[in-house]
Amino acid sequence: MIKLKYFLALFFLCGLYSCSNIENKQKVSPDVYFTEVGVRTVPVFQTFVGQTYGLSDIAIQSRVEGWITGIYFKEGSFVKKGDLLYTIDDLPTQTKIDAAKASLAEANINLVRAKSDYDRVKPLADMNALSKRDLDNAVASYDAAKSEVEIAKAVLKNNQIEHGYTRIVSPITGLIGMSKVQIGDYVSRGIGASQALNTVSEIDQIRVRFSITENDYLTFRRAIIANGGKLSSDNELPMTLILTDGTIYPEQGRFDIIDREINATTGALLIQAIFENKERILRPGQFVKVRIQTEILDNAIIVPQSTVNQMQNIYQVFVLNPKNKLEARIVEVGDRIGKNWVIKSGLKQGEKIVNVGNIAVIKGDAVVRPIDMKWNYDDALNTEK
């Protein structure tokens, strides 16, 4: 009986200790990381997907038919303007030249004969020893012989030009690609990529083409009108390339061409920009991202992206009040810049917001223990990181 009393007393004391321990645990304030709302002058960027092209991409095509007899370049190397690239069997064109030379010789003989007849007839006609008709016939024969010589010369020149086409030279200085034909292949005259023997690209400068939406175009256009008809103060919008490995291309680009029309099917407008490529890092055919600074926001409210909770089309932040309690706040967001998010409305300078990481486990009116997350807004604005 005594043992039972001791056991019940011990059980009661343990229960009190456990309840007290649970109550103490419930009173522990959870940690939350906070930062004060940032106010900065921030640039706004838009990013578009583009593709690179050489400043000139010249398709090498044959202007005569025949078999390839020689290739005189190293594939994937740089060639100079006028360098011999291919030769095509020139026997057919050389035969035409020989025939044209023979025709020219015959025409010259006929011209000499006609000139001799004219020289003999004219004095006699002047003395009325021959009729005017005889003189007219001599003049006509002489003029016809001169015309035949000119025709023969033109045929010879044309055949010589065609013969020159059997030697294909580089039209520009640039990078040549891999040959689509080999020695012994038969090539024909034609226009189009399927008929190209190769391509030479000038890559000291690179064209980048990308498309913008109709809404983007309207935004740009209004900005230009507001700026007195210029893109910016120096008539250029800062333009940066982001390569596929995420690195930033060191050279800034400039606008070159804006297409005349918006594509009715896609609603997109084609833009072309030029980038210097002295180090020849860029090659035609690369896919890149083009980032353009479109405007600058003065005194913009910005917060870390980790403090914004998105639920479909609703954006929410948690504000830390003076009593160290959390208040949910619906906000209107703007652009993401670096690791920050621009807030259009819902927050003001001086308010403290918390990271949403552990918000879900905090009860509604619980007092929290704030810990400064030491957020560096300026470093987080660096979009190149």
Secondary structure, 3 states (H helix, E strand, C coil): CHHHHHHHHHHHHHHHHHHHHHHHHHCCCCEEEEEECEEEEEEEEEEEEEEEEEEEEEEECCCCCEEEEEECCCCCCEECCCCEEEEECCHHHHHHHHHHHHHHHHHHHHHHHHHHHHHHHHHHHHCCCCCHHHHHHHHHHHHHHHHHHHHHHHHHHHHHHHHHCCEEECCCCEEECCCCCCCCCEECCCCCHHHCCEEEEEEEEEEEEEEEEHHHHHHHHHHHHHCCCCCCCCCCCCEEEECCCCCECCCCEEEEEECCCCCCCCCEEEEEEEEECCCCCCCCCCEEEEEEEEEEEEEEEEEEHHHCEEECCEEEEEEECCCCCEEEEEEEEEEEECCEEEEEECCCCCCEEECCCCHHHCCCCCCCEEEECCCCHHHHCCCCC
